[in-house]
Amino acid sequence: MRVVSIEDCREEVDALPVEGRGDTALEAEQRQQLTRLRDALHELPERQRQAFVLHRVQELTLEQTAQRMGITVRMVSRHLSRALAYCELRVRYADRAQMQAFAAAQEAGADAAEPPR
């Protein structure tokens, strides 16, 4: 079994553009999203990051990823779905604090929508 850390794909992650000059608004927004994605990858739990890197960056199949990680394909799928969900949210919001504020607002809205018992 080979463990993949963020260091194993450091070049790919660090190659993501961070800031540019003379960008159009769309290019600036895309660069900001790439920066947030890079940050999200650094924030993922190790096993989620490992599954993400093996499957999405190194382009291994789910079966190959499972074999490398020493887990089932189902667990790889779980790690990937959690990693992707986190990355999707993280790209939308500037930082964790903004994500937490959104989650709290969603939870408060859900509580208010529940009928009294």
C-alpha positions as CSV (number, residue, x, y, z in Angstrom):
1,M,0.0,0.0,0.0
2,R,1.3,3.4,-0.9
3,V,0.2,6.5,1.0
4,V,-0.1,9.7,-1.0
5,S,0.3,12.9,0.8
6,I,-0.2,16.5,-0.4
7,E,3.5,16.6,-0.8
8,D,3.3,13.9,-3.5
9,C,1.3,16.2,-5.7
10,R,2.9,19.5,-4.5
11,E,4.0,20.5,-8.0
12,E,0.5,20.0,-9.4
13,V,-1.1,22.0,-6.6
14,D,1.5,24.7,-6.5
15,A,1.2,25.1,-10.3
16,L,-2.3,26.3,-9.9
17,P,-2.3,30.0,-10.7
18,V,-2.8,32.2,-7.7
19,E,-2.9,35.8,-8.9
20,G,-2.5,37.5,-12.3
21,R,-2.3,41.0,-13.6
22,G,-4.3,42.5,-16.4
23,D,-6.9,39.7,-16.1
24,T,-10.4,40.1,-17.2
25,A,-13.0,39.8,-14.5
26,L,-13.7,36.2,-15.6
27,E,-10.0,35.3,-15.5
28,A,-9.7,36.9,-12.0
29,E,-12.7,34.9,-10.7
30,Q,-11.3,31.7,-12.2
31,R,-7.9,32.3,-10.5
32,Q,-9.7,33.0,-7.2
33,Q,-11.6,29.7,-7.6
34,L,-8.4,27.8,-8.3
35,T,-6.8,29.4,-5.2
36,R,-9.7,28.3,-3.1
37,L,-9.6,24.8,-4.6
38,R,-5.9,24.6,-3.7
39,D,-6.7,25.7,-0.2
40,A,-9.5,23.2,0.1
41,L,-7.2,20.3,-0.9
42,H,-4.8,21.3,1.9
43,E,-7.7,21.4,4.3
44,L,-9.1,17.9,3.5
45,P,-8.6,15.0,5.9
46,E,-5.6,12.8,4.8
47,R,-7.7,9.9,3.6
48,Q,-10.0,12.1,1.6
49,R,-7.1,14.0,0.1
50,Q,-5.4,10.7,-0.7
51,A,-8.4,9.3,-2.5
52,F,-8.9,12.6,-4.4
53,V,-5.2,12.8,-5.5
54,L,-5.1,9.1,-6.6
55,H,-8.4,9.2,-8.5
56,R,-8.6,12.8,-9.8
57,V,-5.0,13.9,-10.2
58,Q,-3.2,10.6,-10.9
59,E,-6.3,9.3,-12.8
60,L,-6.4,5.9,-11.2
61,T,-9.7,4.0,-11.4
62,L,-11.8,3.5,-8.3
63,E,-10.5,-0.1,-8.1
64,Q,-6.9,0.9,-8.4
65,T,-7.4,3.7,-5.9
66,A,-9.0,1.2,-3.5
67,Q,-6.1,-1.2,-3.9
68,R,-3.5,1.5,-3.3
69,M,-5.2,2.7,-0.2
70,G,-6.0,-0.8,1.1
71,I,-9.7,-0.2,1.4
72,T,-12.9,-1.1,-0.5
73,V,-14.2,0.7,-3.6
74,R,-17.2,1.8,-1.5
75,M,-14.9,3.5,1.0
76,V,-13.0,5.2,-1.9
77,S,-16.4,6.5,-3.2
78,R,-17.3,7.8,0.2
79,H,-13.9,9.6,0.6
80,L,-14.3,11.1,-2.9
81,S,-17.9,12.2,-2.4
82,R,-17.0,13.9,0.8
83,A,-13.8,15.5,-0.7
84,L,-15.7,16.8,-3.7
85,A,-18.6,18.1,-1.6
86,Y,-16.1,20.0,0.6
87,C,-14.2,21.3,-2.3
88,E,-17.4,22.5,-4.0
89,L,-18.5,24.4,-1.0
90,R,-15.0,25.8,-0.3
91,V,-14.7,27.1,-3.8
92,R,-17.9,29.0,-3.4
93,Y,-17.0,30.7,-0.1
94,A,-13.9,32.8,0.7
95,D,-12.9,30.8,3.9
96,R,-14.1,28.4,6.5
97,A,-15.7,31.1,8.6
98,Q,-17.9,32.1,5.7
99,M,-18.8,28.4,5.1
100,Q,-19.7,28.0,8.8
101,A,-21.9,31.1,8.8
102,F,-23.7,29.7,5.7
103,A,-24.1,26.3,7.4
104,A,-25.5,27.9,10.6
105,A,-27.9,29.9,8.6
106,Q,-29.1,26.8,6.7
107,E,-29.5,24.9,10.0
108,A,-31.5,27.8,11.5
109,G,-33.7,27.9,8.4
110,A,-34.2,24.1,8.6
111,D,-35.2,24.4,12.3
112,A,-37.6,27.2,11.6
113,A,-39.2,25.2,8.8
114,E,-39.8,22.2,11.0
115,P,-43.3,22.0,12.4
116,P,-43.6,22.2,16.2
117,R,-44.1,18.9,18.0
